[in-house]
Amino acid sequence: MKCVLSDIEKFITNTINMCRSKGCVITLLGRRRFLPSINSNNAAQRGIRLKLIVLYFADRFSLAQAERQAINTKIQGSAADLVKTAVILLNRSLKEKLADVNLVHQIHDELLFEVSFTELMTRQFIYSILIANFRYQLTA
């Protein structure tokens, strides 16, 4: 299938070729996922014709699956690396600047914080003043 955007097609082709040559996909921050089935050619090594046809299609499916896994790993694995790095930096910053605000849990792209009630009320008050001033500046 030909991609409309040539950069996307190059990315997909380069990712698959790199995976075939190295046997693994590497994310932006260097994590590796090994996909040995990307270089599979088992169907050509089988005997009986009917079995060969069945195995050929199964092998083609396995190859296509490995190619999809390579592309998906490159994209989602790199995104996970970036989110993990951001969460680590955010947590450090919170410990330095807001000692009573704790990062409790990460759920996909959402973060759950534990905040004391007084801190929350103070922050809400400051936030409401900032928003009111911002709206005033937009209308003035």
Residue frames relative to the residue before (quaternion, step in Angstrom):
aa qw qx qy qz dx dy dz
M 1.0000 0.0000 0.0000 0.0000 0.00 0.00 0.00
K 0.3132 -0.7667 0.5369 0.1607 3.55 -0.74 1.04
C 0.3732 -0.7255 0.5376 0.2129 3.54 -0.89 0.99
V 0.5282 -0.6237 0.4703 0.3329 3.56 -1.12 0.65
L 0.7505 0.3328 -0.1909 0.5381 3.56 0.90 -0.90
S 0.4352 -0.7365 0.4539 0.2494 3.56 -0.63 1.11
D 0.6133 0.5535 -0.3614 0.4323 3.62 1.06 -0.59
I 0.6388 0.5092 -0.3226 0.4781 3.56 1.05 -0.75
E 0.6395 0.5200 -0.3194 0.4675 3.56 0.99 -0.84
K 0.6452 0.5092 -0.3178 0.4728 3.61 0.98 -0.82
F 0.6377 0.5296 -0.3263 0.4544 3.58 0.97 -0.86
I 0.6720 0.4939 -0.2954 0.4662 3.58 0.87 -0.97
T 0.6713 0.4954 -0.2953 0.4655 3.59 0.88 -0.94
N 0.6712 0.4970 -0.2977 0.4624 3.59 0.88 -0.91
T 0.6429 0.5233 -0.3235 0.4562 3.59 0.98 -0.83
I 0.6805 0.4789 -0.2896 0.4730 3.59 0.88 -0.93
N 0.6663 0.4966 -0.3104 0.4616 3.62 0.90 -0.85
M 0.6430 0.5120 -0.3200 0.4712 3.59 1.00 -0.81
C 0.6481 0.5098 -0.3122 0.4717 3.57 1.01 -0.82
R 0.6438 0.5149 -0.3259 0.4628 3.60 0.97 -0.79
S 0.7078 0.4623 -0.2803 0.4547 3.60 0.89 -0.87
K 0.7686 0.3479 -0.1948 0.5003 3.62 0.97 -0.79
G 0.4207 -0.7138 0.4614 0.3173 3.57 1.21 -0.47
C 0.7673 0.2363 -0.1546 0.5758 3.56 1.28 0.12
V 0.3660 -0.6771 0.5873 0.2501 3.53 -1.35 0.27
I 0.1841 -0.7822 0.5889 0.0864 3.56 -0.99 0.85
T 0.3542 -0.7362 0.5382 0.2074 3.59 -0.81 1.02
L 0.7466 -0.4141 0.2774 0.4406 3.57 -1.31 0.13
L 0.7675 0.3410 -0.1930 0.5075 3.58 0.99 -0.78
G 0.6920 -0.5603 0.2566 0.3759 3.57 1.21 0.54
R 0.4486 0.6562 -0.4950 0.3509 3.63 1.15 0.17
R 0.2392 -0.7927 0.5521 0.0981 3.56 -1.04 0.82
R 0.0701 -0.7435 0.6621 0.0630 3.52 -1.20 0.70
F 0.2777 -0.7799 0.5446 0.1343 3.54 -0.61 1.18
L 0.0407 -0.7879 0.6139 -0.0246 3.57 -0.92 1.02
P 0.1203 -0.8419 0.5215 0.0690 3.61 0.30 1.19
S 0.6339 0.5556 -0.3483 0.4101 3.64 1.08 -0.53
I 0.4697 0.6766 -0.4501 0.3450 3.63 1.24 -0.05
N 0.7424 0.3530 -0.2051 0.5311 3.60 1.17 -0.54
S 0.3147 0.7921 -0.4743 0.2205 3.58 1.24 0.40
N 0.0740 0.7689 -0.6344 0.0312 3.57 -1.13 0.76
N 0.1488 0.8468 -0.4959 0.1217 3.58 1.05 0.78
A 0.6017 0.6013 -0.3718 0.3718 3.59 1.01 -0.73
A 0.6601 0.5167 -0.3110 0.4480 3.61 1.00 -0.70
Q 0.6910 0.4889 -0.2764 0.4550 3.60 1.19 -0.40
R 0.5591 0.6248 -0.3828 0.3881 3.63 1.28 0.03
G 0.5191 -0.7032 0.4162 0.2507 3.58 -1.24 0.45
I 0.7820 0.3544 -0.2049 0.4699 3.61 0.24 -1.24
R 0.5709 -0.6469 0.3888 0.3231 3.57 -0.94 0.96
L 0.6734 0.4774 -0.3095 0.4720 3.61 0.80 -0.94
K 0.6473 0.5032 -0.3085 0.4822 3.53 0.98 -0.90
L 0.6229 0.5511 -0.3289 0.4473 3.58 1.05 -0.78
I 0.6589 0.5018 -0.3129 0.4648 3.58 0.94 -0.89
V 0.6582 0.4991 -0.3091 0.4714 3.59 0.89 -0.93
L 0.6964 0.4673 -0.2802 0.4671 3.57 0.85 -0.93
Y 0.5817 0.5747 -0.3740 0.4376 3.59 1.11 -0.64
F 0.7048 0.4464 -0.2732 0.4788 3.57 0.82 -0.99
A 0.6246 0.5211 -0.3424 0.4703 3.59 1.03 -0.71
D 0.6622 0.5016 -0.3031 0.4668 3.56 1.01 -0.84
R 0.6262 0.5231 -0.3335 0.4723 3.61 1.04 -0.79
F 0.6323 0.5196 -0.3264 0.4730 3.58 1.04 -0.80
S 0.6507 0.5182 -0.3074 0.4621 3.57 0.97 -0.91
L 0.6494 0.5108 -0.3104 0.4703 3.58 1.00 -0.84
A 0.6612 0.4925 -0.3058 0.4762 3.59 0.91 -0.92
Q 0.6319 0.5256 -0.3282 0.4656 3.57 1.03 -0.77
A 0.6520 0.5066 -0.3141 0.4686 3.60 0.94 -0.83
E 0.6417 0.5128 -0.3247 0.4689 3.59 1.01 -0.77
R 0.6476 0.4994 -0.3173 0.4802 3.59 0.98 -0.82
Q 0.6453 0.5174 -0.3195 0.4624 3.58 0.98 -0.83
A 0.6262 0.5412 -0.3393 0.4470 3.59 1.01 -0.76
I 0.6880 0.4694 -0.2805 0.4771 3.58 0.86 -0.98
N 0.6670 0.5126 -0.2974 0.4516 3.57 0.91 -0.95
T 0.6493 0.5193 -0.3164 0.4567 3.58 0.97 -0.85
K 0.6364 0.5351 -0.3295 0.4473 3.56 0.96 -0.86
I 0.7189 0.4391 -0.2502 0.4772 3.59 0.89 -0.95
Q 0.7575 0.3895 -0.2307 0.4705 3.60 0.59 -1.10
G 0.6286 0.5341 -0.3401 0.4516 3.58 1.05 -0.67
S 0.6554 0.4940 -0.3059 0.4825 3.57 1.02 -0.80
A 0.6256 0.5241 -0.3322 0.4730 3.59 1.05 -0.76
A 0.6476 0.5092 -0.3144 0.4716 3.59 0.98 -0.81
D 0.6110 0.5453 -0.3405 0.4620 3.60 1.04 -0.75
L 0.6848 0.4891 -0.2849 0.4590 3.57 0.89 -0.95
V 0.6494 0.5007 -0.3201 0.4745 3.60 0.96 -0.83
K 0.6437 0.5237 -0.3244 0.4539 3.59 0.94 -0.85
T 0.6532 0.5048 -0.3076 0.4732 3.59 0.94 -0.87
A 0.6576 0.5101 -0.3078 0.4611 3.60 0.94 -0.88
V 0.6557 0.5064 -0.3141 0.4637 3.59 0.95 -0.83
I 0.6405 0.5164 -0.3287 0.4637 3.60 0.96 -0.80
L 0.6787 0.4792 -0.2917 0.4740 3.60 0.90 -0.90
L 0.6356 0.5247 -0.3214 0.4663 3.58 1.02 -0.79
N 0.6583 0.5122 -0.3100 0.4562 3.57 0.92 -0.89
R 0.6348 0.5168 -0.3262 0.4728 3.60 0.99 -0.78
S 0.6637 0.5112 -0.2920 0.4615 3.54 0.93 -0.95
L 0.6411 0.5190 -0.3243 0.4631 3.59 0.98 -0.80
K 0.6590 0.5125 -0.3148 0.4516 3.59 0.92 -0.86
E 0.6775 0.4895 -0.2906 0.4658 3.57 1.05 -0.73
K 0.8092 0.3319 -0.1365 0.4653 3.58 0.81 -1.03
L 0.7924 0.1309 -0.0534 0.5934 3.59 1.04 -0.74
A 0.1983 -0.8458 0.4856 0.0976 3.54 0.22 1.30
D 0.7335 0.4271 -0.2498 0.4661 3.61 1.06 -0.64
V 0.5943 0.4914 -0.3857 0.5065 3.60 1.24 0.35
N 0.0480 -0.8242 0.5636 -0.0262 3.56 -0.63 1.17
L 0.3787 -0.6774 0.5829 0.2408 3.53 -1.07 0.81
V 0.2073 -0.8219 0.5250 0.0767 3.56 -0.53 1.22
H 0.8208 -0.0877 0.1355 0.5479 3.57 0.79 -1.01
Q 0.2086 -0.7369 0.6264 0.1451 3.53 -1.23 0.58
I 0.0454 -0.7763 0.6287 -0.0101 3.55 -0.85 1.04
H 0.8005 -0.1943 0.0575 0.5640 3.58 -0.18 1.34
D 0.8017 -0.2318 0.1758 0.5221 3.60 -0.41 -1.15
E 0.5966 0.5362 -0.3726 0.4666 3.59 1.22 0.43
L 0.2129 -0.7628 0.6002 0.1126 3.53 -1.15 0.72
L 0.2132 -0.7646 0.5992 0.1044 3.56 -1.00 0.89
F 0.1172 -0.8107 0.5732 0.0190 3.57 -0.71 1.14
E 0.2750 -0.6964 0.6323 0.1987 3.51 -1.28 0.52
V 0.0245 0.8025 -0.5894 0.0895 3.55 -0.64 1.23
S 0.4685 -0.6582 0.5000 0.3118 3.60 -0.95 0.82
F 0.6283 -0.5703 0.3780 0.3703 3.55 -1.16 0.66
T 0.6645 0.4986 -0.3171 0.4575 3.63 0.91 -0.84
E 0.6352 0.5190 -0.3216 0.4731 3.58 1.03 -0.79
L 0.6431 0.5275 -0.3112 0.4597 3.55 1.01 -0.86
M 0.6668 0.4942 -0.3046 0.4673 3.59 0.90 -0.90
T 0.6365 0.5199 -0.3257 0.4674 3.60 1.00 -0.82
R 0.6750 0.4920 -0.2879 0.4684 3.56 0.89 -0.96
Q 0.6437 0.5169 -0.3280 0.4592 3.60 0.97 -0.82
F 0.6415 0.5233 -0.3237 0.4580 3.58 0.98 -0.85
I 0.6662 0.4895 -0.2960 0.4784 3.59 0.89 -0.94
Y 0.6472 0.5257 -0.3123 0.4553 3.56 0.97 -0.89
S 0.6711 0.4944 -0.3119 0.4559 3.60 0.88 -0.88
I 0.6284 0.5149 -0.3372 0.4757 3.63 1.06 -0.69
L 0.6578 0.5101 -0.3135 0.4570 3.59 0.93 -0.87
I 0.6604 0.4998 -0.3072 0.4687 3.57 0.93 -0.88
A 0.6411 0.5191 -0.3277 0.4606 3.60 0.96 -0.85
N 0.6630 0.4944 -0.3017 0.4742 3.61 0.95 -0.85
F 0.6422 0.5262 -0.3206 0.4559 3.55 0.99 -0.82
R 0.6627 0.4920 -0.3046 0.4754 3.58 0.95 -0.89
Y 0.6211 0.5398 -0.3380 0.4568 3.57 1.06 -0.78
Q 0.6672 0.5012 -0.2973 0.4640 3.58 0.96 -0.90
L 0.6444 0.5190 -0.3279 0.4561 3.59 1.06 -0.65
T 0.7271 0.4247 -0.2477 0.4791 3.59 0.99 -0.78
A 0.6284 0.5689 -0.3357 0.4109 3.61 1.13 -0.54
